[in-house]
Amino acid sequence: MPQQRQGVLFALAAYTMWGIAPLYFFAMKAVPADEILMHRILWSFLLVLGLVLLQGQWGQIRQLLKQPKKLAILTVSALVIASNWLGFIWAISNERVIDASLGYYINPLLNVALGMLVLKERPGKLSLVAIAVAATGVVLQLIQYGSVPLLSLFLASTFACYGLLRKRIQLQAATGLLIETALLLPLAVGYWYLLDTPTSNLANNSTTINTLLLAAGVVTTLPLLAFSAAATRIPFYLLGMLQYIGPTFMLLMALLVFNEPFKAEQTVTFGCIWAALVLMSIDAVLTAKRKRRERKLAAQG
């Protein structure tokens, strides 16, 4: 139980940090999204490199460098997560926090769908119904309003694909992130060299802007490490249900802090997504209970 309580606290910390991240990126609206992404890659690399060295994990890095198949997967995952970061930053900078929130509500449903299609997992019947309900919400928005939440779907799909790729290679959070940011680092440094914007020269920026830019590594790395710590301590279904904290924070901030309008078409889609998440949560709880009963019977037998 102490370990599970720790896991819940780590999960709450991770999802809360992800949920309030729009405040951080909104404070840097003056900096272009692609430039923020560049700083995110650079300072995350330096921070994670320090953590890996402090934790004595350099041997794992050397072993990983000898595995070209895993490096190829990490190259793809690095590009996928960079595109997700860029999409998220752009959404916040352009006051599309509600769309970002919807994307991360959709994400766990896409995880189930990808697990079924790619990993040949067998989700429960309620989870299958949940995916159908969520898809219905998107289709209804298309039919009724002639629009599709493309930004939300982009954020959801890139993060789901990233999770799938990382699941295939089973690496610790810090180790994998170090390789990913190292692969992106030459692109980031080269881009910074060519960049010519009012904020590209740190010497010309205010102390506040520079502090926020340097904090990009912490904003990126800290919630990921907390999530990794939670994943090793609590059941997967509980981790999945706590995941809704992040997009809920985003939605509340969009409405109460950023004063974004909640459009009619978003009402339709959000309603279907929330109904789908309730169904999937019920399915996860029932599955966990069934597995506990099976373990007890096996132990008694």
VEXGUFI-68521 format. One line per 5 residues: number of its first residue (from 1); their letters; for each residue x, z, y of N, C-alpha, C. Coordinates in pm, 1 decimal. Atoms other than C-alpha are relative to their C-alpha. Last residue first. Layout:
<recs>
NUM> A> X Z Y X Z Y X Z Y | ...;
</recs>
This chain:
<recs>
301> GQAAL> -5.7 65.8 130.2 -591.3 -605.1 -2394.7 137.5 12.8 -62.8 | 68.7 -82.4 99.4 -612.9 -346.5 -2117.1 10.5 -56.9 -140.4 | -77.9 -121.4 17.1 -347.9 -524.8 -1909.0 -61.0 91.5 -106.4 | -122.0 37.6 73.5 -517.2 -862.8 -1964.2 84.8 124.0 -27.3 | 36.6 26.3 138.8 -852.8 -714.5 -1866.4 121.5 -34.0 -84.3;
296> KRERR> 35.0 -128.7 61.1 -701.7 -567.5 -1551.2 -34.9 -18.0 -147.0 | -124.3 -73.4 23.4 -532.0 -897.4 -1464.9 -26.9 133.7 -67.5 | -71.1 63.4 112.2 -857.0 -1089.5 -1515.0 129.8 73.1 -31.4 | 70.8 -36.1 124.1 -1046.4 -845.0 -1294.1 72.7 -56.7 -121.6 | -29.1 -142.0 26.0 -783.6 -884.5 -1020.3 -67.4 45.7 -128.9;
291> KRKAT> -135.6 -8.9 54.1 -805.5 -1263.5 -1052.4 39.3 144.1 -27.9 | 2.6 48.5 137.6 -1182.7 -1253.3 -1009.6 138.0 11.4 -64.0 | 65.2 -101.8 83.9 -1153.2 -1033.6 -701.1 -0.3 -42.6 -146.6 | -92.3 -112.8 11.9 -900.2 -1271.8 -543.4 -58.7 108.8 -89.7 | -109.1 40.9 89.8 -1123.3 -1571.5 -616.2 97.4 114.2 -22.2;
286> LVADI> 54.8 3.3 136.5 -1425.3 -1397.8 -461.9 108.2 -37.8 -101.2 | 22.9 -138.7 41.4 -1223.7 -1313.6 -148.5 -51.8 5.0 -143.6 | -130.5 -63.6 20.7 -1089.1 -1669.8 -114.6 -15.9 143.3 -50.2 | -57.9 54.3 123.0 -1435.3 -1822.0 -165.7 133.5 67.7 -31.5 | 76.8 -59.9 110.5 -1583.2 -1595.8 101.3 57.8 -44.6 -133.8;
281> SMLVL> -41.0 -140.2 8.2 -1304.5 -1700.6 337.2 -72.3 71.4 -113.1 | -131.1 -4.1 63.7 -1365.9 -2068.6 262.3 50.0 143.4 -14.4 | 13.2 35.9 141.4 -1737.8 -2036.5 335.2 134.5 12.4 -72.3 | 71.0 -111.7 64.9 -1673.0 -1853.8 662.5 -12.0 -25.5 -149.7 | -98.2 -107.6 16.6 -1414.6 -2116.8 758.3 -62.8 123.1 -63.7;
276> AAWIC> -90.7 34.8 110.2 -1663.2 -2397.1 695.0 100.6 111.7 -25.8 | 77.4 -15.2 123.9 -1926.7 -2231.7 915.1 88.8 -28.3 -121.2 | 16.8 -143.3 23.6 -1666.0 -2195.8 1190.4 -79.0 26.6 -128.7 | -128.8 -54.8 42.7 -1568.8 -2562.2 1155.9 -12.8 149.2 -29.1 | -25.6 41.1 138.8 -1931.5 -2679.0 1166.3 130.7 59.2 -51.8;
271> GFTVT> 100.4 -63.4 85.3 -2007.0 -2479.5 1481.5 23.6 -32.6 -147.2 | -38.0 -139.4 20.5 -1679.1 -2587.4 1643.4 -98.6 70.0 -93.7 | -115.4 -4.5 89.6 -1767.7 -2953.0 1589.1 42.7 143.7 -28.8 | 35.1 52.8 132.0 -2117.3 -2932.9 1734.9 115.9 18.3 -97.4 | 90.4 -95.8 62.3 -2017.5 -2709.9 2026.9 -35.3 -41.9 -141.9;
266> QEAKF> -83.0 -103.6 59.9 -1721.9 -2936.8 2105.1 -85.0 105.8 -69.1 | -53.6 53.6 125.8 -1960.4 -3226.9 2156.4 90.0 101.3 -70.1 | 104.9 5.2 102.4 -2154.7 -3022.8 2413.6 54.3 -48.6 -134.2 | 86.9 117.1 -1.6 -1844.3 -2940.1 2615.2 -98.8 0.1 -116.4 | 30.7 18.2 142.9 -1694.4 -2594.8 2669.5 -105.1 -109.3 -10.4;
261> PENFV> 141.7 15.3 37.2 -1547.2 -2616.9 3019.8 -14.9 -21.8 -150.0 | 29.5 133.6 51.7 -1192.6 -2479.9 3067.5 -148.5 -9.0 -37.0 | 129.7 51.0 -46.1 -1172.6 -2168.8 3284.8 -27.2 -144.1 -42.7 | -22.9 133.4 -55.2 -798.4 -2112.4 3217.2 -128.5 -67.6 48.0 | -118.1 1.0 -86.9 -828.9 -1735.9 3171.5 16.9 -134.8 69.0;
256> LLAML> -1.2 -113.1 -93.7 -1176.7 -1671.2 3025.7 115.7 -3.2 99.4 | 127.0 -23.7 -68.4 -1266.9 -1995.2 2844.8 12.5 102.5 112.8 | 45.9 124.7 -60.9 -923.2 -2125.5 2743.7 -124.4 23.4 84.3 | -79.8 25.0 -120.6 -799.8 -1771.6 2689.7 -45.0 -126.4 72.1 | 39.9 -98.7 -101.0 -1087.0 -1696.4 2451.2 78.3 -20.2 129.7;
251> LMFTP> 132.8 36.2 -50.4 -1024.3 -2019.8 2261.5 -44.1 95.4 109.8 | -10.6 120.9 -82.7 -651.9 -1955.0 2229.3 -133.8 -35.7 62.1 | -65.0 -37.0 -126.0 -707.5 -1597.7 2108.0 6.5 -120.4 93.2 | 102.5 -77.6 -71.9 -951.5 -1730.8 1847.9 54.5 47.5 134.4 | 88.2 88.9 -75.6 -699.2 -2000.2 1750.9 -111.7 72.8 74.1;
246> GIYQL> -70.0 84.4 -96.5 -441.8 -1731.7 1664.2 -92.3 -91.0 79.0 | -26.3 -77.7 -122.1 -670.0 -1473.9 1500.4 62.0 -89.2 107.4 | 99.3 36.5 -102.0 -801.1 -1731.9 1252.5 19.0 77.9 129.8 | -45.1 117.4 -76.0 -479.3 -1697.3 1049.5 -95.8 -35.4 113.1 | -57.2 -48.6 -125.2 -587.8 -1346.0 943.2 45.1 -115.5 89.5;
241> MGLLY> 109.8 -46.9 -85.6 -812.2 -1511.7 684.8 51.3 51.7 134.5 | 80.9 111.5 -48.3 -526.3 -1714.8 540.0 -111.7 44.0 92.8 | -79.3 69.3 -101.5 -290.5 -1417.4 515.0 -80.0 -114.4 61.8 | 5.0 -86.6 -117.8 -562.4 -1228.4 331.5 78.3 -61.9 114.7 | 134.1 12.2 -57.5 -609.0 -1517.7 87.1 -12.6 84.2 125.8;
236> FPIRT> 13.4 123.9 -77.1 -230.3 -1540.9 33.7 -137.0 -10.9 66.3 | 55.8 113.6 74.9 -198.5 -1178.8 -73.8 -25.4 -119.8 90.4 | 145.6 -7.5 17.6 24.8 -956.5 141.3 -50.2 -120.9 -76.8 | 51.4 -135.7 17.7 397.1 -871.1 148.3 -149.8 8.4 -27.4 | -59.6 -61.3 118.8 599.8 -1191.9 113.9 -60.6 135.5 -32.2;
231> AAASF> 32.7 80.0 118.4 375.8 -1390.0 349.9 55.4 60.7 -127.8 | 136.5 -29.6 45.0 395.0 -1115.8 612.8 -31.2 -69.4 -131.6 | -0.4 -137.2 51.3 774.7 -1139.2 643.6 -137.6 38.7 -53.1 | -73.1 2.2 126.2 752.2 -1517.8 677.7 1.6 138.4 -63.9 | 86.9 63.3 99.3 484.6 -1483.2 945.5 65.7 0.1 -137.3;
226> ALLPL> 103.7 -98.4 30.5 701.3 -1238.2 1138.9 -95.8 -53.2 -105.8 | -62.1 -101.6 84.3 992.9 -1482.1 1114.6 -100.4 108.8 -38.2 | -27.3 61.2 130.2 775.9 -1766.3 1245.2 62.7 100.4 -96.1 | 122.3 1.1 81.9 635.6 -1547.7 1523.9 22.2 -60.5 -138.4 | 51.1 -133.4 31.8 990.5 -1466.6 1646.0 -129.0 -2.8 -80.7;
221> TTVVG> -55.1 -62.6 120.2 1141.3 -1814.5 1620.2 -68.9 129.4 -39.0 | 8.7 81.9 120.8 950.0 -2037.2 1861.0 31.2 80.5 -125.6 | 140.8 36.0 18.0 879.9 -1794.1 2145.8 -19.4 -80.4 -128.7 | 69.9 -120.8 46.1 1230.7 -1650.7 2104.9 -145.9 -31.1 -29.9 | -46.0 -31.7 135.0 1392.3 -1993.6 2128.2 -71.4 119.6 -58.1;
216> AALLL> 65.6 90.7 94.3 1178.4 -2093.3 2425.3 41.8 27.9 -143.6 | 84.0 -77.9 93.0 1297.4 -1782.9 2613.3 -67.6 -87.7 -104.4 | -88.4 -64.2 96.4 1579.6 -1986.5 2772.1 -79.3 80.0 -104.1 | -58.2 104.4 84.9 1319.6 -2209.3 2938.2 89.6 60.6 -106.9 | 103.6 50.2 90.6 1121.5 -1910.2 3065.5 55.1 -106.6 -94.7;
211> TNITT> 26.1 -106.5 97.4 1434.4 -1748.9 3209.1 -104.5 -44.7 -101.9 | -110.3 -2.2 95.5 1531.1 -2077.7 3374.0 -19.1 107.3 -106.9 | 8.9 118.4 86.3 1187.3 -2111.8 3532.8 109.9 0.8 -104.7 | 118.5 -12.4 87.1 1190.3 -1754.5 3663.9 -9.5 -116.3 -97.6 | -35.2 -90.6 110.2 1545.7 -1775.3 3797.1 -115.1 11.8 -99.0;
206> SNNAL> 15.1 -141.6 -32.4 1443.5 -2075.5 4004.7 38.6 83.7 -121.1 | 126.1 -67.2 29.7 1581.8 -2413.1 3909.2 -1.9 143.0 51.1 | 95.4 23.2 -108.9 1855.9 -2621.5 4073.6 -131.2 76.6 -18.9 | -53.9 -57.4 -123.8 2140.3 -2486.9 3857.1 -97.3 -14.5 116.8 | 33.2 -141.9 -7.5 1933.0 -2554.9 3547.2 48.1 64.5 129.3;
201> NSTPT> -123.8 -69.8 -34.5 1952.5 -2930.1 3610.3 -31.6 147.8 20.4 | -96.8 24.3 107.3 1659.7 -3090.0 3424.3 134.3 67.9 24.6 | -34.6 -124.0 69.6 1400.9 -2924.7 3650.2 108.2 -18.9 -105.8 | -28.2 -110.6 -92.7 1354.0 -3193.8 3920.0 46.2 128.4 -69.3 | 125.5 -53.6 -54.6 1386.2 -3463.7 3651.7 34.5 114.4 95.3;
196> DLLYW> -13.8 -10.5 -145.6 1674.8 -3687.1 3542.0 -135.7 39.7 58.1 | 118.0 -44.0 -75.0 1727.1 -3667.1 3168.0 29.9 12.0 149.2 | 60.5 115.3 -68.2 2000.9 -3875.9 3007.0 -111.1 40.3 97.0 | -105.5 71.3 -73.8 2220.5 -3578.6 2911.5 -58.9 -114.1 83.3 | -30.1 -80.7 -118.4 1911.4 -3373.5 2814.1 104.3 -71.2 86.8;
191> YGVAL> 112.4 17.4 -92.5 1801.6 -3652.6 2577.5 25.7 76.5 130.0 | -8.6 134.1 -57.4 2143.7 -3658.7 2414.3 -109.6 -25.7 101.6 | -114.1 -1.0 -91.8 2133.8 -3280.6 2366.7 15.3 -136.6 68.1 | 32.4 -83.4 -115.8 1782.6 -3293.1 2217.4 112.3 -2.9 103.4 | 101.3 69.9 -79.5 1857.7 -3587.7 1988.3 -31.3 78.1 127.7;
186> PLLLA> -63.3 114.5 -69.2 2180.5 -3424.9 1870.3 -98.2 -78.4 86.6 | -86.8 -37.7 -111.7 1989.1 -3096.3 1807.0 68.6 -119.2 68.0 | 58.2 47.0 -125.9 1706.5 -3238.0 1594.2 93.9 19.0 118.8 | 23.9 144.2 12.5 1899.8 -3211.1 1266.9 -54.5 -59.5 129.9 | -131.9 64.4 -1.1 2031.7 -2868.8 1368.9 -14.5 -151.5 -9.3;
181> TEILL> -42.0 8.9 -140.3 1674.6 -2762.1 1456.7 138.8 -63.1 12.1 | 90.5 89.7 -74.3 1557.5 -2850.0 1105.9 45.3 -15.7 144.7 | -31.7 138.5 36.9 1862.8 -2694.5 936.3 -85.7 -97.9 81.0 | -134.9 31.3 -49.1 1820.0 -2368.0 1126.8 36.3 -144.7 -30.5 | 9.0 31.8 -142.8 1443.0 -2368.1 1069.5 136.9 -33.2 57.5;
176> GTAAQ> 60.1 131.1 -19.8 1491.3 -2391.2 693.1 -4.2 -40.5 145.5 | -89.5 101.3 56.9 1732.7 -2099.8 678.8 -52.9 -140.8 24.9 | -115.0 18.1 -89.2 1528.2 -1883.8 916.8 92.2 -110.8 -50.2 | 38.6 53.2 -131.2 1199.6 -1932.0 728.7 121.5 -30.0 87.1 | 30.0 -106.4 -94.4 1340.4 -1889.4 378.5 -21.9 -58.6 139.4;
171> LQIRK> -114.0 -58.5 -70.4 1322.8 -2205.7 172.0 -45.2 116.7 85.7 | -9.8 -145.1 20.2 1072.7 -2317.9 -92.5 127.7 59.6 61.5 | -142.2 -33.1 15.4 1136.4 -2696.8 -98.4 26.3 150.0 -4.4 | -64.4 76.1 107.4 782.8 -2824.4 -164.6 145.4 42.6 -21.9 | 39.3 -57.6 129.2 620.3 -2548.6 41.4 72.5 -68.9 -114.6;
166> RLLGY> -78.5 -122.3 18.3 817.3 -2661.4 346.2 -33.7 68.0 -131.8 | -139.8 36.1 21.6 676.0 -3012.9 311.5 86.2 123.3 -25.1 | -11.3 60.5 132.6 320.6 -2883.7 268.9 144.9 -35.0 -32.1 | 12.4 -105.8 99.6 347.7 -2653.8 568.8 16.6 -51.9 -141.9 | -122.3 -80.1 -8.0 476.1 -2939.2 782.7 -2.7 111.2 -104.8;
161> CAFTS> -105.0 77.3 68.6 192.2 -3162.1 662.0 132.5 75.2 2.0 | 30.2 -4.6 143.4 -59.9 -2893.0 761.9 105.9 -75.0 -79.8 | -37.3 -134.4 46.3 106.1 -2852.6 1103.6 -27.5 15.1 -149.2 | -145.6 -14.6 -2.7 100.9 -3228.4 1163.3 42.3 137.6 -50.3 | -62.2 78.0 107.1 -259.7 -3260.3 1043.0 152.0 14.4 -0.4;
156> ALFLS> 32.5 -54.3 132.5 -402.1 -2976.6 1253.4 76.7 -73.3 -109.1 | -65.2 -130.1 13.7 -223.4 -3077.3 1573.7 -22.2 58.2 -139.3 | -145.3 21.3 2.0 -323.4 -3443.0 1533.6 72.6 132.6 -21.3 | -34.2 50.4 132.9 -681.9 -3352.8 1439.4 150.6 -24.0 -12.3 | 19.0 -109.6 96.2 -716.1 -3139.9 1752.4 41.7 -43.1 -139.8;
151> LLPVS> -107.6 -96.0 -23.7 -569.9 -3415.1 1971.5 -7.1 114.9 -100.3 | -127.6 52.5 49.9 -797.9 -3676.2 1814.7 114.7 99.5 17.7 | -101.1 -93.1 -55.6 -1119.0 -3477.6 1859.6 140.6 -35.8 -48.7 | -61.9 -72.7 110.9 -1334.5 -3789.2 1790.3 104.9 93.2 60.1 | -138.6 -45.1 -18.3 -1574.2 -3939.2 2041.6 47.0 73.8 -125.1;
146> GYQIL> -92.8 113.1 -2.5 -1892.1 -4144.6 2036.4 144.5 38.7 22.2 | -63.5 8.7 -131.8 -2110.6 -3849.5 2134.5 101.3 -113.6 10.1 | 83.6 -46.1 -109.9 -2369.2 -3827.3 1856.3 61.8 -25.4 137.4 | 129.9 68.6 -5.2 -2206.7 -4040.6 1589.2 -76.5 36.2 125.9 | -21.1 143.8 -17.3 -1844.4 -3934.4 1649.5 -132.9 -72.8 17.9;
141> QLVVG> -49.4 19.3 -137.0 -1935.9 -3570.0 1702.1 19.7 -148.7 28.9 | 113.6 -18.5 -90.8 -2146.8 -3580.9 1387.5 41.9 -20.0 145.2 | 81.8 122.1 7.3 -1850.6 -3725.3 1193.6 -118.7 9.2 95.3 | -74.2 107.0 -69.0 -1622.2 -3442.5 1309.9 -82.4 -128.9 3.3 | -6.0 -31.9 -142.6 -1877.3 -3175.9 1215.6 71.1 -107.9 79.1;
136> TAAVA> 130.7 34.3 -57.5 -1945.5 -3343.4 880.4 -1.3 25.7 150.7 | -1.3 145.5 -20.6 -1574.0 -3325.6 800.0 -130.3 -46.8 62.6 | -90.6 27.8 -112.2 -1588.3 -2948.6 851.4 4.2 -149.2 31.2 | 69.0 -45.0 -121.9 -1895.1 -2917.0 627.4 85.5 -31.0 122.5 | 106.3 96.9 -29.1 -1729.2 -3127.6 353.7 -73.1 36.1 129.1;
131> IAVLS> -66.2 122.3 -47.3 -1413.3 -2914.5 367.7 -104.6 -104.4 38.1 | -52.0 -26.1 -134.4 -1625.7 -2598.7 341.1 66.7 -123.7 59.2 | 115.1 10.8 -90.8 -1818.2 -2738.1 42.0 47.3 18.6 144.4 | 32.8 142.9 -5.2 -1486.2 -2790.0 -134.8 -118.0 -25.1 93.2 | -102.5 63.0 -83.8 -1384.6 -2434.6 -43.7 -24.5 -149.9 12.4;
126> LKGPR> 32.8 -28.7 -140.2 -1717.0 -2305.9 -181.3 102.7 -61.7 94.8 | 109.0 87.1 -44.6 -1652.1 -2483.2 -510.0 -34.5 23.0 146.9 | 133.3 -36.9 45.6 -1318.1 -2311.8 -556.2 -106.5 -92.2 58.5 | 71.3 -96.3 -84.2 -989.9 -2493.0 -495.6 -137.8 30.5 -57.0 | 144.0 3.1 25.5 -805.6 -2657.7 -785.5 -70.7 105.6 85.3;
121> EKLVL> 60.5 -132.6 8.8 -449.8 -2745.6 -688.2 -150.6 -14.1 -18.8 | 93.7 -6.8 112.7 -321.7 -3095.3 -767.1 -54.6 141.1 -21.8 | -54.6 -96.9 95.2 -27.5 -3049.2 -528.0 -88.6 18.9 -123.0 | -142.9 21.9 22.9 -101.1 -3366.8 -330.5 55.2 92.2 -109.1 | -36.2 140.8 16.8 -479.0 -3406.7 -320.6 145.3 -20.4 -42.3;
116> MGLAV> 78.4 63.0 106.0 -593.8 -3047.0 -382.3 50.6 -142.3 -27.5 | -35.0 -66.0 125.4 -320.1 -2880.4 -179.6 -70.3 -64.1 -117.9 | -130.2 52.6 41.3 -374.1 -3137.6 93.5 46.7 62.8 -131.0 | 16.8 140.1 39.8 -746.2 -3052.8 111.9 132.0 -60.4 -48.5 | 69.8 2.2 128.8 -681.0 -2677.1 111.5 -12.2 -143.5 -50.8;
111> NLLPN> -92.9 -53.1 99.7 -422.4 -2709.9 388.0 -62.0 -5.1 -140.0 | -87.6 110.1 40.5 -661.1 -2934.8 581.0 102.1 46.0 -104.5 | 83.5 88.6 81.5 -914.8 -2651.5 580.9 80.5 -120.1 -48.1 | 10.6 -54.3 136.6 -645.8 -2409.8 698.6 -87.2 -84.5 -91.9 | -121.4 0.2 82.1 -560.9 -2645.8 990.9 -16.3 60.2 -140.3;
106> IYYGL> 11.1 102.7 104.6 -912.2 -2703.2 1127.7 114.8 10.3 -100.3 | 112.6 -39.6 86.6 -912.3 -2374.7 1322.3 -13.2 -97.9 -117.1 | -50.9 -105.4 87.8 -563.1 -2463.4 1445.9 -111.7 69.3 -76.7 | -97.6 52.2 95.2 -686.0 -2795.6 1581.5 47.6 105.9 -97.2 | 74.0 66.9 107.3 -993.2 -2637.3 1740.3 95.7 -52.5 -107.0;
101> SADIV> 64.8 -103.5 81.0 -768.8 -2403.5 1940.1 -74.3 -61.0 -118.0 | -106.5 -59.1 81.3 -557.3 -2695.0 2060.2 -56.5 107.1 -92.5 | -34.5 97.3 103.7 -871.6 -2876.6 2174.4 109.9 54.0 -91.6 | 111.2 -1.7 95.8 -984.5 -2564.1 2358.5 27.4 -97.4 -113.7 | -21.0 -114.6 90.4 -639.3 -2538.3 2519.3 -112.5 8.7 -103.0;
96> RENSI> 78.2 35.3 118.4 -665.8 -2888.2 2670.0 15.0 110.3 -105.3 | 120.9 -83.8 4.5 -549.1 -2791.7 3018.2 -95.7 -45.1 -110.5 | 111.3 81.5 -49.0 -298.4 -3078.7 3049.3 -134.8 70.3 -13.9 | -33.6 50.2 -134.1 8.5 -2855.0 3022.2 -114.3 -78.4 61.9 | 6.7 -112.3 -94.0 -150.4 -2669.1 2729.2 25.2 -49.1 142.7;
91> AWIFG> 138.6 -48.2 -8.8 -224.4 -2988.1 2535.8 -12.8 111.8 102.6 | 74.1 94.6 -83.6 118.6 -3135.4 2613.5 -144.1 47.4 19.1 | -44.3 -21.5 -138.8 288.1 -2823.1 2476.2 -77.0 -91.6 94.5 | 52.4 -128.9 -45.7 79.7 -2845.1 2158.5 37.2 24.9 146.1 | 145.0 11.8 -18.8 146.8 -3215.9 2108.4 -60.5 127.3 55.2;
86> LWNSA> 22.2 83.1 -118.2 520.7 -3167.6 2164.0 -149.1 -13.7 30.0 | -36.9 -76.9 -119.6 535.3 -2877.8 1918.7 -29.0 -79.0 126.5 | 103.6 -102.4 -17.3 346.2 -3080.5 1657.6 27.6 83.4 124.8 | 116.8 69.5 -54.9 578.2 -3378.7 1708.3 -115.5 97.5 21.2 | -31.4 33.6 -139.9 877.0 -3147.1 1663.7 -117.7 -71.9 64.9;
81> IVLAS> 24.0 -120.3 -79.6 715.0 -3002.4 1349.3 33.6 -24.8 146.5 | 143.0 -34.4 -1.4 681.9 -3349.3 1195.9 -25.1 121.7 89.2 | 69.2 95.9 -86.5 1032.0 -3464.8 1292.0 -148.2 34.6 13.0 | -46.9 -23.0 -136.9 1185.8 -3149.6 1143.4 -70.6 -92.4 98.2 | 72.1 -116.9 -52.1 968.9 -3180.7 830.3 42.5 30.9 143.7;
76> VTLIA> 139.2 38.2 -27.7 1098.9 -3534.3 774.6 -75.6 117.3 61.3 | -4.9 97.2 -109.7 1461.0 -3426.3 808.7 -141.2 -42.8 39.0 | -12.9 -75.3 -124.5 1387.9 -3120.2 595.4 10.6 -92.0 120.7 | 131.5 -59.9 -28.7 1261.5 -3345.7 316.0 4.1 76.6 131.0 | 88.3 110.9 -38.9 1581.8 -3552.6 332.9 -138.6 53.0 35.4;
71> LKKPQ> -34.7 36.4 -137.7 1791.2 -3235.4 333.0 -87.9 -113.9 50.4 | 58.8 -100.7 -88.5 1607.2 -3116.0 23.1 30.6 -32.2 146.3 | 146.0 14.5 7.1 1687.4 -3441.6 -157.2 -69.1 99.7 92.8 | 51.3 107.5 -87.7 2048.3 -3441.2 -32.7 -152.1 -15.1 -3.3 | 121.8 48.1 65.9 2128.3 -3100.8 -188.2 -66.9 -107.5 87.1;
66> KLLQR> -39.5 76.4 118.7 2488.7 -3006.8 -106.3 -119.3 -60.7 -73.9 | -65.7 122.7 -46.8 2398.4 -2899.8 248.7 46.5 -88.4 -116.4 | 103.5 94.9 -40.2 2156.8 -2649.1 95.7 60.3 -134.0 42.8 | 62.3 53.0 121.4 2435.3 -2468.8 -85.6 -102.6 -107.9 33.5 | -98.4 85.4 67.2 2631.4 -2433.9 237.6 -58.3 -61.4 -127.1;
61> IQGWQ> -10.9 124.7 -77.1 2320.5 -2306.5 418.3 97.4 -95.3 -68.2 | 119.3 80.0 31.5 2254.6 -2049.8 144.4 4.1 -133.7 73.5 | -20.1 56.3 133.2 2613.5 -1924.8 182.9 -117.5 -86.2 -43.4 | -71.3 126.0 -15.4 2551.9 -1882.8 553.3 28.2 -66.0 -134.8 | 65.9 104.9 76.8 2282.1 -1625.2 483.9 74.6 -133.7 6.0;
56> GQLLV> -87.3 42.3 107.7 2482.9 -1318.1 587.7 -59.2 -108.3 -88.4 | 60.6 -37.2 128.2 2198.3 -1168.6 788.2 83.1 -45.8 -119.6 | 14.4 -145.6 7.3 2399.9 -1172.4 1111.3 -52.4 46.0 -135.6 | -133.7 -58.4 12.2 2508.9 -1533.5 1055.0 -7.0 151.8 -13.4 | -51.9 35.4 132.6 2151.8 -1648.0 986.8 138.2 61.9 -22.2;
51> LGLVL> 70.0 -81.3 100.4 2023.7 -1459.3 1291.5 53.7 -26.6 -140.4 | -45.4 -139.0 -10.8 2288.1 -1610.1 1521.7 -64.8 88.4 -105.5 | -138.2 -1.3 48.2 2210.9 -1961.9 1397.9 55.9 142.1 4.0 | 7.8 -7.2 146.2 1841.0 -1888.5 1447.7 139.7 -0.8 -61.4 | 51.9 -131.0 40.5 1898.8 -1806.6 1814.9 -0.9 13.7 -152.1;
46> LFSWL> -101.1 -102.2 -27.9 2125.6 -2106.7 1881.2 -46.1 137.9 -46.6 | -117.7 19.7 85.9 1890.3 -2351.0 1707.4 101.2 112.3 20.9 | 39.2 -46.9 134.0 1582.3 -2206.1 1880.1 117.9 -13.2 -95.9 | -13.8 -145.6 1.5 1760.5 -2245.7 2214.9 -46.5 59.1 -132.1 | -136.0 -47.5 -29.0 1822.3 -2618.8 2165.5 11.7 151.2 -15.7;
41> IRHML> -90.4 34.2 110.4 1495.2 -2716.6 1995.6 136.2 65.4 20.8 | 48.4 -73.8 117.0 1270.8 -2535.4 2244.5 92.6 -23.6 -119.8 | -49.5 -137.7 -10.0 1478.6 -2664.6 2533.9 -42.2 82.0 -122.1 | -146.1 5.4 8.9 1415.5 -3024.2 2425.8 59.3 140.6 3.9 | -31.9 18.7 142.1 1046.6 -2950.0 2367.8 151.1 -1.8 -21.1;
36> IEDAP> 19.1 -131.2 63.0 1022.2 -2814.0 2722.6 34.3 -8.2 -149.0 | -115.0 -80.4 -40.0 1170.0 -3142.5 2849.2 -8.3 140.6 -59.3 | -114.6 42.7 80.5 918.2 -3345.1 2650.2 125.8 79.8 34.4 | 11.8 -45.5 138.8 631.7 -3140.3 2795.6 121.7 -38.4 -83.2 | 63.5 95.8 91.2 739.9 -3193.7 3157.3 4.2 48.2 -145.1;
31> VAKMA> -102.2 65.1 83.3 828.7 -2874.7 3353.3 -70.0 -96.7 -96.0 | -82.8 84.9 -86.7 595.4 -2775.8 3640.6 105.6 -77.0 -79.3 | 67.7 128.0 -23.6 339.8 -2651.0 3389.2 83.1 -96.1 83.6 | -101.8 103.0 -24.7 587.9 -2382.0 3282.9 -63.8 -136.7 21.9 | -85.3 -46.5 -109.8 356.6 -2079.3 3313.9 107.7 -102.5 34.9;
26> FFYLP> 73.4 24.6 -124.7 104.3 -2270.6 3102.6 84.2 41.6 120.4 | -15.9 141.8 -34.6 361.8 -2280.1 2820.9 -73.8 -35.6 129.1 | -140.8 32.4 -24.5 392.0 -1900.5 2813.0 15.0 -144.8 45.8 | -37.0 -64.8 -125.9 20.8 -1831.4 2850.7 143.3 -35.6 38.4 | 39.4 81.9 -115.5 -51.5 -2091.8 2580.6 35.0 62.3 135.1;
21> AIGWM> -104.5 94.4 -43.9 161.1 -1880.7 2339.3 -43.6 -89.4 115.7 | -19.2 -15.2 -145.2 -109.8 -1610.8 2330.3 109.6 -92.5 52.7 | 125.5 11.6 -73.9 -241.9 -1714.9 1989.5 16.4 8.2 150.4 | 40.6 140.9 -4.1 97.7 -1784.0 1835.8 -124.4 -17.6 86.9 | -100.7 71.9 -80.4 213.9 -1434.2 1935.5 -34.1 -148.7 8.5;
16> TYAAL> 23.1 -35.4 -140.1 -112.3 -1284.1 1806.9 99.3 -74.2 90.4 | 115.1 77.3 -47.6 -80.6 -1478.9 1480.8 -35.2 34.8 144.1 | -26.1 144.6 -1.1 271.0 -1351.9 1416.9 -115.5 -76.8 61.9 | -98.8 30.5 -103.4 207.2 -989.4 1520.2 22.4 -150.9 10.6 | 66.1 -18.4 -129.3 -112.9 -965.4 1316.6 95.6 -35.4 114.7;
11> AFLVG> 91.5 113.6 -18.4 70.4 -1113.0 1017.5 -71.2 9.0 134.7 | -81.1 119.6 -26.7 357.9 -863.8 1053.4 -90.0 -121.4 26.7 | -53.8 -14.4 -135.8 109.0 -576.2 1081.9 86.0 -120.5 38.6 | 110.9 23.4 -93.4 -80.2 -698.1 775.0 49.6 8.6 144.4 | 31.2 142.8 0.8 244.7 -725.2 579.9 -110.7 -35.0 97.5;
6> QRQQP> -105.1 68.2 -76.2 350.0 -373.9 681.8 -30.0 -149.2 10.7 | 25.8 -32.9 -141.0 15.4 -243.3 559.9 104.6 -66.2 90.0 | 110.9 83.9 -44.9 68.6 -431.0 234.2 -34.2 27.8 145.4 | -48.7 137.6 -15.8 413.7 -275.4 190.3 -111.0 -91.6 49.9 | -82.1 7.8 -122.2 275.4 73.1 258.2 49.8 -142.1 24.3;
1> M> 80.4 0.0 -122.5 0.0 0.0 0.0 83.6 0.0 127.4;
</recs>
